[in-house]
Amino acid sequence: MSSNKTVIINGRFLVPGTAKPVLSGYMTIENDFITYIGEEKPALEADTHTIDGSRLLFMPGLVNTHGHTAMSLLRGYGDDMVLQSWLQEKMWPMEEKFTGEDVYWGTSLSVLEMLKGGTTTFLDMYDHMDRVAEVTELSGIRAVLMRGVIGLCPEEVQNHKLAEAVEFARNWHGKADGRITAMISPHAPYTCPPDFFVKFVQAAHDLDLPMHTHMSETRREVEQNAADYGLRPVAHLEKLGMFTRPSLVAHGVHLNDEEIEILARYNVGVSHNPGSNLKLASGVARVPELLRAGVKVSLGTDGAASNNNLDMFEEMRLAALIHKGVSGDPTAVPAPEALMMATEYGAQSIFLNNIGRLAPGMKADFIAVDIDQPHLLPHSDLLSHVVYSASAKDVAHVWVNGKQVVKNGECLTLDEEQIRRKAQETFEGLLKR
């Protein structure tokens, strides 16, 4: 019988938050878990598979905590516009045409991009989610999936959408060898009337699942919420009971001190999407203040239509840089914190406590970066290099759940040539509909 044990030898491993953030040595993977990491060489049986880790840096897989994968089909379709115009004039009219097949190929394109770029876990809120789950299962990636629901429609349509969201969660939570988990996701307080939003809170209680929504992305949205309901979004969602469930909100750009304190009190996570927020001119979230208050801040790309890529290295770099520039404080978000936001904080934000760092007992979701390149030399501070110098294109190998899914930059689980062709054909077909 062949061994299910793999030992990486001569490797360098990124373990932020420890006394030695870059550890030189060995890591053992047995089935889908890391069982050892350290400087001492472990015993190697005759049938143990070994990987030479020299010239590579191993680190936790990146965790993308907010996105809409099928929107990769609309990459470049609506640029340099304010959010509401972008949604109402460009995105929503095209998205209304999307079929399950369109979502399948858009998701395939995004998952291919994410895996090759070192993202091993992503969150997705969208429609036709069964097709997103199919791609997730096939590709080997890990995902937190939910039917995102816009409630600006008649009550019978609302109820149908809510039923779809519940059915999807029931059907897929825990599937694909545990790689798929589910959440309950009303799109936003400005797209879901209060009584409808409350039904999602009840569904989350009934299913014992966390919740996710867009919140306080733009100043206009916050002002509209106050005008419509007499409350800013955080107090509004508190009143509707969302924070009685474990919760993650996307964006959280426009928050005051009181709102940050409320989020901290309820342990609500915030998915910081710096690239998307900059491109849509939504603003810059108060990340240093959120972190200081103890709010769990993670990183997300948002959809590829507002980013316009799914490069989590770029999000790390942006998160580390823009808060320095805005605050005038070069220590506002240091490199180790940005890395934690993209890995361990991300995992905790989506309620997956067995991924996000390299340690015994953690799931074997990890990546290898090729550090033998001009822009990553000299090896003065490899953690710094990952945040300030590296990009998705530097990822050589990727493992999820103990299985290698990218080798030497090639995805082993998806047909890249077919996906590239189908994505282009699908976009051209949407334009003609």
N, C-alpha and C positions, 0 to 999 in steps of 0.2 A: 504494500500500500504506500502511495507516495505521501510525503510529508506536506502538511498544510502550514508549515512554518517557513517564514522568510526572514533572513537577517540582513540588514543593510550594514555593510562594513565600511570603514574609512569615511564615514559621512560627517557632515556638519549639520546640526539640528537647531532650529530656532525655537527657543523656549522662553518667551518674554515673561517678565514678572518673577523670574528666579534669579539666584545669585550669579549664574552664568547664562546670560541670554542666548549665547551661541555655544553649543556644546559639541565638542569633537568626540566621536566614538561610534556607538552602535545602537541600532534599534531593531527589536524583534517583533514581528507580526505573526500572530497565530489565528487562522481563520479570518474573522473580521475585526479583531481587536489588537491593539498594541499591548504587548506583555512585558516589554523591557525597553528602557532607553538609558544609556549611561556610557561612561568612559571605559569600563571593564569589558573585555571581550567575552561574550557569552559562549557556552559550550556549543559546538556545531556537530550535529549528528551527520552521518554519511549522506543522508537524503535531504538535508536542509538546503533550501534554495537560498543562495546568497546574491546580493546586488552590490557591486562596487560603487560606493557613493562619492568617490573622489571627484572633484570638479563640480560637485552638485551641492546645493543647499536645500535641505528638507525642512518643510514648514507645514503647519496645519492648512488644510484646504480652506479657501476663502468662502465666506458665507454672505450671500447677497439677500438682504432682508426686505427688499421691496422691488417688485417689478411686474411687468405685464409681457410675458415672453412673446406672445403672438404679434405684438406691436413692432417686432423687428421688420415685419413686412412694410411698415410705414416709415422706416428709417429715411430721413431726408425729404419726406413728403410735405412736411409743414414746418419750416424753420423761421426763426427770428420773428416770433409772434408772441403776444401776451397769452397767458394760460386760457382764459375764457374764450377768446377768439379762436385760438388753436384747437381747443376741444370742439366748439360748436360749428366752426366752419370747415375744419380739416379732418379731425380724428373721428368724431362721432358719426358723420355721414359715411365715411369709409367703413368704420367698424360695423355699422348696421348691415353692411353687405357680407360680412364674414360668415362663412359656413364652418362647420366642424373640420372640414378638410383644409380650409385656409388656416385655421388655428393650428392644426397638426403640423403643417409645413413651417409656419412662422415660429412655432415652439421648437421644432427640430433645428431650425437655423440658430435660434438663441441658445439652445442647450449645447449645440456643437461649439458655438463661440465661447460659451462659459466654460465648458470642460477643457477645451484647448488652452484657455486663459487661466486655469487654476481655480475656478469656482467649483466647489464640490457640493454645495447646498444652495438652493435658491427658494425664494418665496414668490408665489404667483397668485394674483387675484384677477380673474377674468371670466369669460363665458366659454361654453363648450369645453368645460374642464375635464371631462372624460378623455378627450383627445390629448390634453396636456399630460394627464396621468399616464396615458399609453406611451408617450414619448419618454417620460420619466422612467417608466418601468423598463423600456427597451434599452435606454442609454446607460443605465447604471448610476445616474446621478441621484442625489438625495434632494427631496423637495418638500416644502410645506405648501399645500395647495388649497384653494378655496374658490367657490363661485362668488365673484364680486357682483353685488347687486345695486343697480341704480333704480330708485323707486319713484321716478317722475313719470308715473303711468297709472292707469285705472286700477282699482283695488283688486280685481280678479287677476290682472297681470302681475301685480305685486305678489299676490299669494302664490301664483304659479312659480315665480322666480324664487321665492323663499323656500318652497317645496323642493325645487331643484337644488338649492344650496344645501338643504338638510340631507337630501338623498345622496348627493355627491359625497358629503362628509361620512355618511353611514357606509357607503360602498367602498371608499378608498382609504379611510384612516387605518394606518398600520399595515397597508399592503406593500407589495414589491419588497419582500424580505424586511419589512419595517422601514424602508427608505422613504415611504410617503406617509406624512401625517397631514391632518386637516385642521382648518380653522373656520370660523364663521365671520363673514365679511360684508357688512353693508358698505357701499362704496364710500360715502362721506356724509356728514351731517347736513350738507347743503344739497345733496341729491336724494336723501332719504328722509321723508317727513317723520316727526317724532314718534307717532304711534306705530309707524312701520319699523323704525329703528328699534323700538322696544321689543318687537316680535323677534328680532335677531338676538337680542340679549337673552330672551327666554329660551330660544333654540340652543344658544350656547350653554345655558344652564342644563337644559334637557340632555344634551349630548356630552356634557362635561368637556367642552372644548374652549380654547382661547379665542379672542376676537382681534380683528385687524380692520383698520379704516384709514382713509386719508383725513388729515386734520390740520387746520391752520397753515395751509400751504401758501396762501396769498393774503395780503392785507385786506383786499376787497372781500374775500371770503369771510374773514373775521368780522368785518364791519356789517356784512349782510346778515350774518348769524345773530349779531347783537340787535340789528333792526328787526329781524323776523321773530326772534324768540326772547329778546330781552337779556340774553346771556352770550358771553363769548364761548367759543366752541368747547373749551375744556370744562367749564362749569355746566354747559349744556349736556355734554356726554356723561358727566358725573350724575346729573339729575336723571338722565335716561337709564342709568344703572349699568352702563358699559363697564365701568371700572370695578363692578362686583365680580367680573370675570378677569382672569389673567389677560392683559391687553398689550398690543403693540400698535402705535400710531405712526403713520408715514408722514414725513416732512417736519411738522412742528416748527415751522419757520418763525411764525409771529406769536411769541409767547411772552407774557409779562411775568414778573417775579412770583406773583401769587399762583399763576398757572403752573409754573415750574415746581412750586412747592406741592401743589395738588398731585401732579404726576409722580413726584417722588414718594408721596404718602401712600399712593396706591400701587407702587412698583410698576408703573406703566412704562414700557420701553418706547424709545423714539428711533425710528429708522431715518437716519440723516442721509439725504440724497444730494450731495453738493453739486455734482455735475448738472443734473436736471434743474435744480433750483437756480443755478447761475444762468443756464441757457434760457429759461423761461422768465428770467428777471424776477423770480418770486422773492428773492432776498437771501440772506445768510442766517441760518439758524443759530441760536445762542448756545452752541455746543459746550464751550468752556463752563458756562453757568449751569447747564444741565448736568455735566459730569461732576462739578463741585457739589451739586445738590444730591448726588447719588443716583441720578436717573441713568438707566442702562441705555447708552447710545450705541447703535450699530450703524452699518453702512449699507446703502442700497443704490443701485444704478437707476431705478425707475425703468420705464420702457425704453427701448432703443430708438423710439421716435422723438424722445425729448432728451437724449444724452450726448451723442448718438451711438455709443458703443456700450458693451457690457464688461468693460475692463475694470475689475475691482482694484487693481494696482493704482489706476488713475484716481479712483475715488479715495483711496488711502492718501495719496499724495495731495489731492485737493483738500481733503479734510485737515491734513497737517498744515497746509500753506495758507488757506484763506482766513483761518481764524487768527493766525499770526498777523496777517495784513490788516484785518478789520480791527483787531484789539490793540495793535501796537506792541504786543507781548510775544516775543519769539518762543516763549515756553507754553503758549496757550494750549496747543495740542501737540505734545512731543511725539516723535516717531514711535516709541513703544506703545503709546496710547492709541495712535492711529491703527497700528497693527492689531491691537486687542479689539478695536471696534470692528475690524474686518474678519475677525476669527472668533475668539472666545465670547466677547460681548454679543456678537451676532448670534452665536449658537444659543446663548442664554435668552436673548430677546425673542427667539422663536421656540423657546421651551424645549430645547434639545440639549440636555446637560452632559451627554456622552460624546460630544464632538467639540472641535474648536481649539484643541491644544494637543500637543504631543506628550502623552503621559501613559503609564500603564493603566489599563482598565478603560481607556478611551477607544472609541471606534477608530478603525484604521482609515480615516479620511485625511489624506495628506498629499502634498505635491513636492516635486523636485524642480528647483530653478537652476538653470545653467549659469553658473557664476564665472565661467571662464570666458568672459567677453569684455571688450574694451571699456564699456560703460559701467561695468561692475568691478573694475579693478582700480587701485589695489584693494585687497581685502582688509581694509582698515576697520570697518564697522559694518558687518553684513546686515544687521537689522536696519541700520540707516539706509543701506543700499536698496533693500527691499521696498522701503517706503518712498525714498526720494529719487531713486535711479532706475528701478526695474519697471517692466511693463508685462502685460499678458503674454507678449510674444517670447518672453524669456522662459516660459514654463516648458520643461522637457517631458516630464512624466506626471501622471495623476493616478491616484488610487482612491476609490470610494468603497467603503464597507469591506476593505481588504482585497478588493479586486482591482487590477490595473485596467484603467479605461482609456488612458492616453499614454503612448509610448513613442519617444523621440518626436513629439509634436503631432503624432497622428492619432486620431480617435479610433479606438479598436471596436467600438460598439455601434457606430452609426456610419452609414454610407455617405461620406462627405460629398462626393461628386453628384449623387442623386439629390441631396438636400440643396446644394447650390443651384442646380438646374430647376428644381421644383419651386424654390423660393422666388426666383426671377419670373418663372411662368405664372405663379400665383399672383404676384404683384401686377403683372401686365393684364391678367384676367380681371382683377378688381377694377382697374381703370376703365375697362370696357363695359362693365355691368351697369 
